[in-house]
Amino acid sequence: MDQKIISLYDEYTHSKLGRKEFMKKLAILTGSTALALTVLPLLENNYATAGTFHDDSISTEQITFPGAGGEIKAVLAKPKDKKNLGAVVVIHENRGLTPHIIDVTKRMAAEGFLALGIDALSPFGGTPADEDKGRELIGKLDPDKNLQNYLKGLEYLRNSKDGNGKTGCVGFCWGGGMANKLAVSDPRLQAAVAYYGAQAKTEDVPKIKASVMLHYAGLDERINAGIPAYEAALKENKIDYHLYTYEGVNHAFNNDSSAARYNEAAAKLAWQRTTDLFRTKLK
């Protein structure tokens, strides 16, 4: 697919570009409205391909925990009949706790971790089915309360009878940015992994105590613009970090419900590196 089309979709999903204007620009790039409508399903997430992860060795339940001003909804997944588990908060993209991210949470549990997929849109009743509405609500979250909700999620895991007290986090897109924020906000965090997420402020980097892993897509110019300053600050402050750029792939390369952007080879390699880090730091 033409990279200009993928870049336009990225602009649409990460800016205030409205759907009507997006479709107009897409029709120009593809040559007609009819062709734009043909291309659109390849760009948008198809959750018919999500919700398919099943592993009889894990259990999954819907839970709530006290947040900053109300109950926070989450999916808790864990290996059956096992205790003393390292725990991981899974942080969704900018459309909420979608079927894809619930699958990621289950996959993390299947790797041997206590995994908590938090719904950041809980203050609005939870993640809506309409992705455009989800993105709109993400922009309405109170940043300070939202951060507190994730910090409280980490505390929930540390106090779990099934955990060993060690915690990490992994986030994607909007969640990648949140993973970086948690790294600078929680000195008890052992490991933070950010997939194509906004970098932490360089002046906050000295606060990081966790090991940090950063996965970037080579074609993701918007996010990658922040890499040099962030990496320089990590080096200057002697933070334990690992930075990987996957050449020739797009933002959201891990999302297997997005046909145009998913890259299986990059996704598998990044996942292996992520789970290896968690096994080292959380076991």
PyMOL commands that set and color helices and strands:
alter all, ss='L'
color gray80, all
select helices_A, chain A and resi 3-14+19-30+33-43+47-49+99-110+122-124+131-138+143-158+174-185+202-207+221-224+227-236+264-282
alter helices_A, ss='H'
color red, helices_A
select strands_A, chain A and resi 58-66+71-79+85-91+114-118+163-172+191-195+211-217+241-246
alter strands_A, ss='S'
color yellow, strands_A
deselect
rebuild
show_as cartoon
